[in-house]
Amino acid sequence: MFTKTFLSTVAATALFAASASAICPGYKFGITQNGDNGAWQVFDNSCHVVHQVTAKNPCTVGVFDCGSAQSTPTALHLNGQNYACQADASSGSCDGHPIQVCCN
């Protein structure tokens, strides 16, 4: 009985820790492209969508700045604030979509 309760507690704790981890540790936001429809989503670290842009090229709508490739955001302009964005190896995913860049 003790072993079953202990293992259940350990499993629940691990699940909670995994769900509470940040998608971009040390950053405020993460950006992903959601499918082929051109929807770019900005997530906070709890995987809540805080902004969405629908455009084949996100660099042309004024919310993102992009590098010379014009395909990956290098800056985010949100609610009057500017955030620098970059790829981060420790980034996670939201709703099954990998985070492409993290912004702070």
Buried (B, 14 or more C-beta within 10 A) or exposed (E): EEEEEEEEEEEEEEEEEEEEEBBBEEBBBBBBBBEEEEBBBBBBBEBEBEBEBEEEEBBEEEBBBBEEEEEBBBBBBBEEEEBBBBEBEEBBEBEEBEBBBBBE
